[in-house]
């Protein structure tokens, strides 16, 4: 049975830890920025990476598939996707201010669960009347709808 033996030169390991490990070199063309501003911008790049990750989500806010063949139509498609991401992020921020801190995906799931139900009744005279209601309108969907009285605007 093969065996592996190893050892660590502690003096060299300490030197590597002191000189190299845990260090990051940042290059920038922002000569007018302070060191703190540069580091802050570097550390906040994850926001942009999260936005790209959301745009790869296949259920909501997906950029793909692009079913266009001209540059102009692709630009419009990209604009719509970025607009949808921006508006959904604003809605998510507003819900967070209302006390509901959830991901954008869970937010869409919650709004998607609410369903409009329209019932049509016929009277003895044959006149049709309709009644509209909502099923599964609870949680954040209900809170947001009540905050802006959105049900008042439906016909």
Buried (B, 14 or more C-beta within 10 A) or exposed (E): EEEEEEEEEEEEEEEEEEEEEEEEEEEEEEEEEEEEEBEEEEEEEEEEEEBEEBBEEEEBBEBEEEEEEEEEEEEEBBEEBBEBBEEBBEBBEEBEEEEBEBEBBEBBEBBEEBEEEEEEEEEEEEEEEEEEEBEEBEBBBBBBBEEEEEEEEEE
